[in-house]
Each structure stands twice: as C-alpha cells, then as structure tokens.
C-alpha cells in the first residue's frame, strides 16, 4: 500500500512564492528597454560627424598660405589622438547598449571580440584623462559581466544601476569633444573660407571681371553651405547624445519598475525624442 505523501506546513507559502516569481518573470515586458538600447546603439555609432574632423585640416590648406601648412600637419597628429578617444567612447557606448539589448531579449551573444578591440583602441587613446579611462573600464567590465549573465530582470536592473554613472561620464566627454572640438573647428573653417573668397573678390588690383566674380561668389556659397551642413551635423549628434543620456538616466531612476507596462508607457516619450534626434542627424549627414 502506498504511503501518503507528507507535505510540510512550509510548502505552500514557499511554492506560492515560487509561482509568483515565475509569473512575474514571465510577464515582464522589456520592449521599451529593448527599443531604447537598439536605437541608442545605432545612434551612438554614427561616425559621419567625427570622421570629418581630421579631413577638415586637408581642406583648410587650400584656404591658408603654405607657411601655415606645417602647423596644420601638427594639428592633424593631435586630432588623430583625439579621434582615438572618440572611437573608444563610441565603441564603449555601443557595446554597453548591445549588452543591455541582449539581456532584454535573452540573446546573450559573445562580445569578446569587441572587448579585445576596445583594449587595442584604449592604447591609442593617449588623450583620455584618468577619470575618462575609469569610466570606460567600468562600463566595459559591466559589459563583460553582462554577456555571461542569465537572462532575468534583476540583471537588467543591476546593469542599468551600475552602468549609469560611467555611461553619463562617457557621453559628457564625447559631447565635449564634439562641441568644443569639432563644432568650434568648423566655425573657424567657415571664417577662413569666407575670408579667403572675400580677399580674392575685394582685392584692389583685381580687374572688373563679372564672370569671375560670379563664379567666386558661387564657389564661396557652395563651400560655406557644405561647412554649414557639417556644423548642423555636429549639433545634431550632440542632441542625440543628450537624448541618450536623458533616456538612460530615466531608466536608472525608475529601474525598480523595469518590466512593467506602466514604465514602458511613461518611457515611450524618451524613446520618441531619441528617435527624432537620430532621424534629424541622418537627414543632415546623409
């Protein structure tokens, strides 16, 4: 005769807690975090604005006398080091967002290659401050931990909690290079181009050549138009980074509600603002 199954008094509360945990995990909705992570990864990786930073020096040679070319070559060397810093910042932001997105979908892929590439890039980024290097190291360490983590809500919360400050520091440093470096340099280039054509058109010994003057005015307008587009591109990329920072900060402040439909609805405007900023950047730089 089979013996009756004995169930202890503590079984039902414990089993109920287990079912509750399974139910909560199963019903969790990470769509908003996934959309934000995917959009942020694409937007942060936009290199059209930063790629032109070094090429601008070659353009400038045609508007400045030869005696300034040696200084422009020296500036190019400094900018190549600064470009390496930008590459590190972008690579770190993209890797972090890919890791966050992977946790939301359960598709935990290996990011070993990107982490190795990051280490090589760090060696080239000689202009990074110690604080900036610490932020990069902190975020890349979290990425290494996150890619091996089990897919669950607590891991997403933990990643956002620990990753927010280094991410904010990296975004701030990137925006500083974009606005104080790229944007400011483009304004200088615009002034040089304008002065170059004005000196040609207003030179007192120039003969009155209506056709030549018309061509010069047209060339000036085209050159200034291209620079203006690059200036707007730098401003648009800065706006993308600002929206990315604001969105992640919101997730950090409300991380305890991640997975709830209510949070998804409240977070939706941040995703829309980032999407609009990214779309504007693409329209300007395409």
Phi and psi in degrees as GROMACS dihedral restraints (atoms count N, CA, C in turn):
[ dihedral_restraints ]
;  ai    aj    ak    al  type     phi  dphi    fc
    3     4     5     6     1   -69.7    20    10
    4     5     6     7     1   138.0    20    10
    6     7     8     9     1   -77.3    20    10
    7     8     9    10     1   142.5    20    10
    9    10    11    12     1   -65.8    20    10
   10    11    12    13     1   142.1    20    10
   12    13    14    15     1   -71.6    20    10
   13    14    15    16     1   125.5    20    10
   15    16    17    18     1   -96.9    20    10
   16    17    18    19     1   123.2    20    10
   18    19    20    21     1  -113.7    20    10
   19    20    21    22     1   122.4    20    10
   21    22    23    24     1   -68.9    20    10
   22    23    24    25     1   162.4    20    10
   24    25    26    27     1   -65.0    20    10
   25    26    27    28     1   -28.1    20    10
   27    28    29    30     1   -84.8    20    10
   28    29    30    31     1     0.2    20    10
   30    31    32    33     1   -68.4    20    10
   31    32    33    34     1   -49.8    20    10
   33    34    35    36     1   -63.8    20    10
   34    35    36    37     1   -45.1    20    10
   36    37    38    39     1   -59.9    20    10
   37    38    39    40     1   -41.3    20    10
   39    40    41    42     1   -67.1    20    10
   40    41    42    43     1   -42.0    20    10
   42    43    44    45     1   -66.3    20    10
   43    44    45    46     1   -36.9    20    10
   45    46    47    48     1   -64.5    20    10
   46    47    48    49     1   -40.7    20    10
   48    49    50    51     1   -64.0    20    10
   49    50    51    52     1   -37.7    20    10
   51    52    53    54     1   -64.5    20    10
   52    53    54    55     1   -44.9    20    10
   54    55    56    57     1   -62.8    20    10
   55    56    57    58     1   -39.1    20    10
   57    58    59    60     1   -62.7    20    10
   58    59    60    61     1   -42.9    20    10
   60    61    62    63     1   -64.3    20    10
   61    62    63    64     1   -42.6    20    10
   63    64    65    66     1   -64.6    20    10
   64    65    66    67     1   -42.0    20    10
   66    67    68    69     1   -63.8    20    10
   67    68    69    70     1   -42.2    20    10
   69    70    71    72     1   -64.6    20    10
   70    71    72    73     1   -43.7    20    10
   72    73    74    75     1   -65.3    20    10
   73    74    75    76     1   -39.0    20    10
   75    76    77    78     1   -70.2    20    10
   76    77    78    79     1   -29.9    20    10
   78    79    80    81     1   -90.9    20    10
   79    80    81    82     1    -4.2    20    10
   81    82    83    84     1   -61.3    20    10
   82    83    84    85     1   137.8    20    10
   84    85    86    87     1  -118.4    20    10
   85    86    87    88     1   108.8    20    10
   87    88    89    90     1  -104.4    20    10
   88    89    90    91     1    19.1    20    10
   90    91    92    93     1   -58.2    20    10
   91    92    93    94     1   -42.6    20    10
   93    94    95    96     1   -65.7    20    10
   94    95    96    97     1   -43.7    20    10
   96    97    98    99     1   -64.2    20    10
   97    98    99   100     1   -40.3    20    10
   99   100   101   102     1   -62.3    20    10
  100   101   102   103     1   -46.1    20    10
  102   103   104   105     1   -61.5    20    10
  103   104   105   106     1   -43.7    20    10
  105   106   107   108     1   -63.8    20    10
  106   107   108   109     1   -44.1    20    10
  108   109   110   111     1   -63.9    20    10
  109   110   111   112     1   -43.6    20    10
  111   112   113   114     1   -65.7    20    10
  112   113   114   115     1   -45.9    20    10
  114   115   116   117     1   -64.5    20    10
  115   116   117   118     1   -41.8    20    10
  117   118   119   120     1   -65.3    20    10
  118   119   120   121     1   -39.3    20    10
  120   121   122   123     1   -61.3    20    10
  121   122   123   124     1   -44.6    20    10
  123   124   125   126     1   -67.1    20    10
  124   125   126   127     1   -43.7    20    10
  126   127   128   129     1   -68.7    20    10
  127   128   129   130     1   -42.7    20    10
  129   130   131   132     1   -66.7    20    10
  130   131   132   133     1   -25.2    20    10
  132   133   134   135     1   -86.7    20    10
  133   134   135   136     1     4.5    20    10
  135   136   137   138     1   -71.6    20    10
  136   137   138   139     1   113.6    20    10
  138   139   140   141     1  -105.3    20    10
  139   140   141   142     1     0.6    20    10
  141   142   143   144     1   -61.3    20    10
  142   143   144   145     1   -38.6    20    10
  144   145   146   147     1   -69.8    20    10
  145   146   147   148     1   -46.7    20    10
  147   148   149   150     1   -75.7    20    10
  148   149   150   151     1   -28.0    20    10
  150   151   152   153     1   -63.7    20    10
  151   152   153   154     1   -30.7    20    10
  153   154   155   156     1   -78.5    20    10
  154   155   156   157     1   -11.3    20    10
  156   157   158   159     1   -60.0    20    10
  157   158   159   160     1   -41.2    20    10
  159   160   161   162     1   -80.6    20    10
  160   161   162   163     1   -39.9    20    10
  162   163   164   165     1   -61.7    20    10
  163   164   165   166     1   -24.7    20    10
  165   166   167   168     1   -59.8    20    10
  166   167   168   169     1   -31.8    20    10
  168   169   170   171     1   -68.0    20    10
  169   170   171   172     1   -34.8    20    10
  171   172   173   174     1   -68.2    20    10
  172   173   174   175     1   -37.1    20    10
  174   175   176   177     1   -65.2    20    10
  175   176   177   178     1   -36.9    20    10
  177   178   179   180     1   -66.4    20    10
  178   179   180   181     1   -24.9    20    10
  180   181   182   183     1   -60.8    20    10
  181   182   183   184     1   -30.7    20    10
  183   184   185   186     1   -75.8    20    10
  184   185   186   187     1   -12.5    20    10
  186   187   188   189     1  -108.2    20    10
  187   188   189   190     1    -2.1    20    10
  189   190   191   192     1  -125.5    20    10
  190   191   192   193     1   148.4    20    10
  192   193   194   195     1   -61.0    20    10
  193   194   195   196     1   157.6    20    10
  195   196   197   198     1   -56.4    20    10
  196   197   198   199     1   -30.1    20    10
  198   199   200   201     1   -64.7    20    10
  199   200   201   202     1   -15.0    20    10
  201   202   203   204     1   -94.3    20    10
  202   203   204   205     1    -6.8    20    10
  204   205   206   207     1   -67.9    20    10
  205   206   207   208     1   -34.7    20    10
  207   208   209   210     1   -62.9    20    10
  208   209   210   211     1   -40.6    20    10
  210   211   212   213     1   -65.9    20    10
  211   212   213   214     1   -37.0    20    10
  213   214   215   216     1   -64.8    20    10
  214   215   216   217     1   -38.0    20    10
  216   217   218   219     1   -64.6    20    10
  217   218   219   220     1   -38.0    20    10
  219   220   221   222     1   -65.6    20    10
  220   221   222   223     1   -39.6    20    10
  222   223   224   225     1   -63.0    20    10
  223   224   225   226     1   -36.2    20    10
  225   226   227   228     1   -61.3    20    10
  226   227   228   229     1   -41.6    20    10
  228   229   230   231     1   -61.9    20    10
  229   230   231   232     1   -42.7    20    10
  231   232   233   234     1   -66.3    20    10
  232   233   234   235     1   -37.5    20    10
  234   235   236   237     1   -71.1    20    10
  235   236   237   238     1   -32.4    20    10
  237   238   239   240     1   -62.0    20    10
  238   239   240   241     1   -37.3    20    10
  240   241   242   243     1   -67.9    20    10
  241   242   243   244     1   -39.3    20    10
  243   244   245   246     1   -67.9    20    10
  244   245   246   247     1   -36.4    20    10
  246   247   248   249     1   -61.5    20    10
  247   248   249   250     1   -37.1    20    10
  249   250   251   252     1   -61.7    20    10
  250   251   252   253     1   -36.5    20    10
  252   253   254   255     1   -65.1    20    10
  253   254   255   256     1   -44.2    20    10
  255   256   257   258     1   -60.3    20    10
  256   257   258   259     1   -40.6    20    10
  258   259   260   261     1   -61.0    20    10
  259   260   261   262     1   -41.8    20    10
  261   262   263   264     1   -63.8    20    10
  262   263   264   265     1   -45.8    20    10
  264   265   266   267     1   -60.3    20    10
  265   266   267   268     1   -47.9    20    10
  267   268   269   270     1   -64.3    20    10
  268   269   270   271     1   -44.3    20    10
  270   271   272   273     1   -62.2    20    10
  271   272   273   274     1   -38.9    20    10
  273   274   275   276     1   -68.5    20    10
  274   275   276   277     1   -43.8    20    10
  276   277   278   279     1   -62.8    20    10
  277   278   279   280     1   -44.1    20    10
  279   280   281   282     1   -64.3    20    10
  280   281   282   283     1   -45.9    20    10
  282   283   284   285     1   -60.9    20    10
  283   284   285   286     1   -40.9    20    10
  285   286   287   288     1   -63.5    20    10
  286   287   288   289     1   -46.8    20    10
  288   289   290   291     1   -66.1    20    10
  289   290   291   292     1   -35.2    20    10
  291   292   293   294     1   -65.8    20    10
  292   293   294   295     1   -40.0    20    10
  294   295   296   297     1   -64.3    20    10
  295   296   297   298     1   -41.8    20    10
  297   298   299   300     1   -64.2    20    10
  298   299   300   301     1   -44.1    20    10
  300   301   302   303     1   -63.2    20    10
  301   302   303   304     1   -36.6    20    10
  303   304   305   306     1   -63.7    20    10
  304   305   306   307     1   -37.9    20    10
  306   307   308   309     1   -65.6    20    10
  307   308   309   310     1   -34.8    20    10
  309   310   311   312     1   -70.9    20    10
  310   311   312   313     1   -26.2    20    10
  312   313   314   315     1  -102.7    20    10
  313   314   315   316     1   -14.7    20    10
  315   316   317   318     1    83.6    20    10
  316   317   318   319     1     0.6    20    10
  318   319   320   321     1   -90.4    20    10
  319   320   321   322     1    79.6    20    10
  321   322   323   324     1   -84.6    20    10
  322   323   324   325     1   102.6    20    10
  324   325   326   327     1   -98.5    20    10
  325   326   327   328     1   160.8    20    10
  327   328   329   330     1   -80.2    20    10
  328   329   330   331     1   126.9    20    10
  330   331   332   333     1  -110.4    20    10
  331   332   333   334     1    24.7    20    10
  333   334   335   336     1   -58.2    20    10
  334   335   336   337     1   -41.0    20    10
  336   337   338   339     1   -62.7    20    10
  337   338   339   340     1   -44.6    20    10
  339   340   341   342     1   -65.6    20    10
  340   341   342   343     1   -34.4    20    10
  342   343   344   345     1   -69.7    20    10
  343   344   345   346     1   -36.8    20    10
  345   346   347   348     1   -66.3    20    10
  346   347   348   349     1   -42.7    20    10
  348   349   350   351     1   -60.8    20    10
  349   350   351   352     1   -36.7    20    10
  351   352   353   354     1   -63.8    20    10
  352   353   354   355     1   -41.0    20    10
  354   355   356   357     1   -62.5    20    10
  355   356   357   358     1   -40.6    20    10
  357   358   359   360     1   -66.3    20    10
  358   359   360   361     1   -39.2    20    10
  360   361   362   363     1   -66.3    20    10
  361   362   363   364     1   -36.4    20    10
  363   364   365   366     1   -61.8    20    10
  364   365   366   367     1   -34.7    20    10
  366   367   368   369     1   -65.1    20    10
  367   368   369   370     1   -28.6    20    10
  369   370   371   372     1   -84.7    20    10
  370   371   372   373     1   -21.7    20    10
  372   373   374   375     1   -84.8    20    10
  373   374   375   376     1    74.3    20    10
  375   376   377   378     1   -75.5    20    10
  376   377   378   379     1   -12.8    20    10
  378   379   380   381     1   -93.2    20    10
  379   380   381   382     1    -2.1    20    10
  381   382   383   384     1   -68.1    20    10
  382   383   384   385     1   137.1    20    10
  384   385   386   387     1   -75.9    20    10
  385   386   387   388     1   166.9    20    10
  387   388   389   390     1   -62.5    20    10
  388   389   390   391     1   -37.5    20    10
  390   391   392   393     1   -65.5    20    10
  391   392   393   394     1   -39.9    20    10
  393   394   395   396     1   -67.4    20    10
  394   395   396   397     1   -38.6    20    10
  396   397   398   399     1   -64.9    20    10
  397   398   399   400     1   -38.4    20    10
  399   400   401   402     1   -64.4    20    10
  400   401   402   403     1   -39.0    20    10
  402   403   404   405     1   -64.5    20    10
  403   404   405   406     1   -43.4    20    10
  405   406   407   408     1   -63.2    20    10
  406   407   408   409     1   -44.6    20    10
  408   409   410   411     1   -63.7    20    10
  409   410   411   412     1   -40.5    20    10
  411   412   413   414     1   -63.8    20    10
  412   413   414   415     1   -45.4    20    10
  414   415   416   417     1   -70.2    20    10
  415   416   417   418     1   -39.2    20    10
  417   418   419   420     1   -69.1    20    10
  418   419   420   421     1   -31.8    20    10
  420   421   422   423     1   -66.1    20    10
  421   422   423   424     1   -42.2    20    10
  423   424   425   426     1   -62.3    20    10
  424   425   426   427     1   -37.7    20    10
  426   427   428   429     1   -63.3    20    10
  427   428   429   430     1   -44.0    20    10
  429   430   431   432     1   -62.2    20    10
  430   431   432   433     1   -37.2    20    10
  432   433   434   435     1   -72.1    20    10
  433   434   435   436     1   -40.1    20    10
  435   436   437   438     1   -67.6    20    10
  436   437   438   439     1   -33.7    20    10
  438   439   440   441     1   -71.7    20    10
  439   440   441   442     1   -17.5    20    10
  441   442   443   444     1  -102.1    20    10
  442   443   444   445     1    -0.4    20    10
  444   445   446   447     1   -79.1    20    10
  445   446   447   448     1   154.2    20    10
  447   448   449   450     1   -74.9    20    10
  448   449   450   451     1   143.3    20    10
  450   451   452   453     1   -70.3    20    10
  451   452   453   454     1   109.1    20    10
  453   454   455   456     1  -160.5    20    10
  454   455   456   457     1   159.8    20    10
  456   457   458   459     1   -60.8    20    10
  457   458   459   460     1   -38.4    20    10
  459   460   461   462     1   -62.1    20    10
  460   461   462   463     1   -33.7    20    10
  462   463   464   465     1   -67.9    20    10
  463   464   465   466     1   -37.8    20    10
  465   466   467   468     1   -65.1    20    10
  466   467   468   469     1   -45.5    20    10
  468   469   470   471     1   -60.2    20    10
  469   470   471   472     1   -44.7    20    10
  471   472   473   474     1   -63.9    20    10
  472   473   474   475     1   -42.0    20    10
  474   475   476   477     1   -63.2    20    10
  475   476   477   478     1   -44.0    20    10
  477   478   479   480     1   -67.6    20    10
  478   479   480   481     1   -39.4    20    10
  480   481   482   483     1   -62.9    20    10
  481   482   483   484     1   -49.3    20    10
  483   484   485   486     1   -78.1    20    10
  484   485   486   487     1   -27.3    20    10
  486   487   488   489     1   -86.7    20    10
  487   488   489   490     1   -14.5    20    10
  489   490   491   492     1   -61.7    20    10
  490   491   492   493     1   -50.9    20    10
  492   493   494   495     1   -65.1    20    10
  493   494   495   496     1   -48.9    20    10
  495   496   497   498     1   -62.1    20    10
  496   497   498   499     1   -34.9    20    10
  498   499   500   501     1   -64.2    20    10
  499   500   501   502     1   -44.2    20    10
  501   502   503   504     1   -61.1    20    10
  502   503   504   505     1   -39.1    20    10
  504   505   506   507     1   -65.5    20    10
  505   506   507   508     1   -40.6    20    10
  507   508   509   510     1   -68.0    20    10
  508   509   510   511     1   -42.3    20    10
  510   511   512   513     1   -62.5    20    10
  511   512   513   514     1   -43.3    20    10
  513   514   515   516     1   -60.4    20    10
  514   515   516   517     1   -43.7    20    10
  516   517   518   519     1   -66.3    20    10
  517   518   519   520     1   -38.3    20    10
  519   520   521   522     1   -65.3    20    10
  520   521   522   523     1   -43.3    20    10
  522   523   524   525     1   -63.5    20    10
  523   524   525   526     1   -34.2    20    10
  525   526   527   528     1   -63.8    20    10
  526   527   528   529     1   -42.9    20    10
  528   529   530   531     1   -66.9    20    10
  529   530   531   532     1   -41.5    20    10
  531   532   533   534     1   -63.0    20    10
  532   533   534   535     1   -47.2    20    10
  534   535   536   537     1   -86.3    20    10
  535   536   537   538     1   -43.3    20    10
  537   538   539   540     1   -81.8    20    10
  538   539   540   541     1   -22.1    20    10
  540   541   542   543     1  -102.0    20    10
  541   542   543   544     1   -70.8    20    10
  543   544   545   546     1   -66.5    20    10
  544   545   546   547     1   -51.9    20    10
  546   547   548   549     1   -61.9    20    10
  547   548   549   550     1   -47.6    20    10
  549   550   551   552     1   -63.4    20    10
  550   551   552   553     1   -38.1    20    10
  552   553   554   555     1   -66.5    20    10
  553   554   555   556     1   -38.4    20    10
  555   556   557   558     1   -65.3    20    10
  556   557   558   559     1   -34.2    20    10
  558   559   560   561     1   -65.2    20    10
  559   560   561   562     1   -39.7    20    10
  561   562   563   564     1   -63.8    20    10
  562   563   564   565     1   -42.6    20    10
  564   565   566   567     1   -61.4    20    10
  565   566   567   568     1   -39.8    20    10
  567   568   569   570     1   -61.5    20    10
  568   569   570   571     1   -41.7    20    10
  570   571   572   573     1   -64.2    20    10
  571   572   573   574     1   -42.8    20    10
  573   574   575   576     1   -64.4    20    10
  574   575   576   577     1   -42.7    20    10
  576   577   578   579     1   -63.7    20    10
  577   578   579   580     1   -45.6    20    10
  579   580   581   582     1   -60.8    20    10
  580   581   582   583     1   -43.5    20    10
  582   583   584   585     1   -66.0    20    10
  583   584   585   586     1   -38.2    20    10
  585   586   587   588     1   -59.3    20    10
  586   587   588   589     1   -50.1    20    10
  588   589   590   591     1   -72.7    20    10
  589   590   591   592     1   -34.3    20    10
  591   592   593   594     1   -64.5    20    10
  592   593   594   595     1   -41.2    20    10
  594   595   596   597     1   -62.7    20    10
  595   596   597   598     1   -35.3    20    10
  597   598   599   600     1   -71.2    20    10
  598   599   600   601     1   -46.2    20    10
  600   601   602   603     1   -75.3    20    10
  601   602   603   604     1   -27.6    20    10
  603   604   605   606     1  -102.7    20    10
  604   605   606   607     1     5.6    20    10
  606   607   608   609     1   -60.4    20    10
  607   608   609   610     1   131.3    20    10
  609   610   611   612     1   -65.0    20    10
  610   611   612   613     1   -25.3    20    10
  612   613   614   615     1   -91.9    20    10
  613   614   615   616     1     7.1    20    10
  615   616   617   618     1   -75.2    20    10
  616   617   618   619     1   131.4    20    10
  618   619   620   621     1   -71.4    20    10
  619   620   621   622     1   152.7    20    10
  621   622   623   624     1   -69.9    20    10
  622   623   624   625     1    96.1    20    10
  624   625   626   627     1  -118.0    20    10
  625   626   627   628     1    93.9    20    10
  627   628   629   630     1   -57.1    20    10
  628   629   630   631     1   -39.5    20    10
  630   631   632   633     1   -66.6    20    10
  631   632   633   634     1   -45.3    20    10
  633   634   635   636     1   -63.2    20    10
  634   635   636   637     1   -40.6    20    10
  636   637   638   639     1   -65.7    20    10
  637   638   639   640     1   -39.1    20    10
  639   640   641   642     1   -65.6    20    10
  640   641   642   643     1   -41.3    20    10
  642   643   644   645     1   -65.3    20    10
  643   644   645   646     1   -39.4    20    10
  645   646   647   648     1   -64.7    20    10
  646   647   648   649     1   -42.9    20    10
  648   649   650   651     1   -63.5    20    10
  649   650   651   652     1   -39.1    20    10
  651   652   653   654     1   -66.2    20    10
  652   653   654   655     1   -42.8    20    10
  654   655   656   657     1   -64.2    20    10
  655   656   657   658     1   -38.8    20    10
  657   658   659   660     1   -63.0    20    10
  658   659   660   661     1   -46.6    20    10
  660   661   662   663     1   -62.2    20    10
  661   662   663   664     1   -40.9    20    10
  663   664   665   666     1   -66.1    20    10
  664   665   666   667     1   -43.8    20    10
  666   667   668   669     1   -64.0    20    10
  667   668   669   670     1   -45.3    20    10
  669   670   671   672     1   -66.7    20    10
  670   671   672   673     1   -32.6    20    10
  672   673   674   675     1   -65.2    20    10
  673   674   675   676     1   -40.8    20    10
  675   676   677   678     1   -65.5    20    10
  676   677   678   679     1   -41.0    20    10
  678   679   680   681     1   -66.3    20    10
  679   680   681   682     1   -40.0    20    10
  681   682   683   684     1   -61.7    20    10
  682   683   684   685     1   -37.2    20    10
  684   685   686   687     1   -64.8    20    10
  685   686   687   688     1   -38.8    20    10
  687   688   689   690     1   -68.0    20    10
  688   689   690   691     1   -38.0    20    10
  690   691   692   693     1   -61.7    20    10
  691   692   693   694     1   -45.7    20    10
  693   694   695   696     1   -64.5    20    10
  694   695   696   697     1   -33.5    20    10
  696   697   698   699     1   -65.0    20    10
  697   698   699   700     1   -41.9    20    10
  699   700   701   702     1   -62.9    20    10
  700   701   702   703     1   -43.1    20    10
  702   703   704   705     1   -63.9    20    10
  703   704   705   706     1   -38.6    20    10
  705   706   707   708     1   -68.5    20    10
  706   707   708   709     1   -38.6    20    10
  708   709   710   711     1   -67.2    20    10
  709   710   711   712     1   -38.6    20    10
  711   712   713   714     1   -61.1    20    10
  712   713   714   715     1   -39.5    20    10
  714   715   716   717     1   -64.5    20    10
  715   716   717   718     1   -38.0    20    10
  717   718   719   720     1   -61.4    20    10
  718   719   720   721     1   -46.3    20    10
  720   721   722   723     1   -64.0    20    10
  721   722   723   724     1   -37.4    20    10
  723   724   725   726     1   -62.8    20    10
  724   725   726   727     1   -45.3    20    10
  726   727   728   729     1   -67.3    20    10
  727   728   729   730     1   -35.7    20    10
  729   730   731   732     1   -62.6    20    10
  730   731   732   733     1   -45.4    20    10
  732   733   734   735     1   -63.2    20    10
  733   734   735   736     1   -43.8    20    10
  735   736   737   738     1   -63.8    20    10
  736   737   738   739     1   -41.3    20    10
  738   739   740   741     1   -64.9    20    10
  739   740   741   742     1   -45.2    20    10
  741   742   743   744     1   -67.8    20    10
  742   743   744   745     1   -35.5    20    10
  744   745   746   747     1   -61.5    20    10
  745   746   747   748     1   -39.1    20    10
  747   748   749   750     1   -64.3    20    10
  748   749   750   751     1   -44.0    20    10
  750   751   752   753     1   -60.8    20    10
  751   752   753   754     1   -39.7    20    10
  753   754   755   756     1   -62.8    20    10
  754   755   756   757     1   -43.9    20    10
  756   757   758   759     1   -71.7    20    10
  757   758   759   760     1   -23.0    20    10
  759   760   761   762     1  -120.1    20    10
  760   761   762   763     1    29.5    20    10
  762   763   764   765     1   -64.5    20    10
  763   764   765   766     1   -26.0    20    10
  765   766   767   768     1   -68.1    20    10
  766   767   768   769     1   -16.3    20    10
  768   769   770   771     1  -106.3    20    10
  769   770   771   772     1     9.6    20    10
  771   772   773   774     1   -63.3    20    10
  772   773   774   775     1   133.3    20    10
  774   775   776   777     1   102.8    20    10
  775   776   777   778     1   -12.3    20    10
  777   778   779   780     1   -88.2    20    10
  778   779   780   781     1   143.5    20    10
  780   781   782   783     1   -62.7    20    10
  781   782   783   784     1   -33.0    20    10
  783   784   785   786     1   -62.1    20    10
  784   785   786   787     1   -42.6    20    10
  786   787   788   789     1   -64.7    20    10
  787   788   789   790     1   -39.8    20    10
  789   790   791   792     1   -56.9    20    10
  790   791   792   793     1   -42.7    20    10
  792   793   794   795     1   -67.0    20    10
  793   794   795   796     1   -42.6    20    10
  795   796   797   798     1   -72.7    20    10
  796   797   798   799     1   -26.9    20    10
  798   799   800   801     1   -84.5    20    10
  799   800   801   802     1   -15.8    20    10
  801   802   803   804     1   -53.8    20    10
  802   803   804   805     1   -42.5    20    10
  804   805   806   807     1   -60.9    20    10
  805   806   807   808     1   -32.8    20    10
  807   808   809   810     1   -66.9    20    10
  808   809   810   811     1   -39.0    20    10
  810   811   812   813     1   -65.8    20    10
  811   812   813   814     1   -42.6    20    10
  813   814   815   816     1   -62.5    20    10
  814   815   816   817     1   -40.4    20    10
  816   817   818   819     1   -66.0    20    10
  817   818   819   820     1   -40.7    20    10
  819   820   821   822     1   -65.7    20    10
  820   821   822   823     1   -41.8    20    10
  822   823   824   825     1   -62.8    20    10
  823   824   825   826     1   -42.0    20    10
  825   826   827   828     1   -64.7    20    10
  826   827   828   829     1   -42.8    20    10
  828   829   830   831     1   -63.8    20    10
  829   830   831   832     1   -41.1    20    10
  831   832   833   834     1   -67.3    20    10
  832   833   834   835     1   -39.9    20    10
  834   835   836   837     1   -63.1    20    10
  835   836   837   838     1   -40.5    20    10
  837   838   839   840     1   -63.0    20    10
  838   839   840   841     1   -40.4    20    10
  840   841   842   843     1   -62.2    20    10
  841   842   843   844     1   -43.9    20    10
  843   844   845   846     1   -64.1    20    10
  844   845   846   847     1   -39.1    20    10
  846   847   848   849     1   -65.7    20    10
  847   848   849   850     1   -35.6    20    10
  849   850   851   852     1   -75.7    20    10
  850   851   852   853     1   -40.2    20    10
  852   853   854   855     1   -97.0    20    10
  853   854   855   856     1    -3.7    20    10
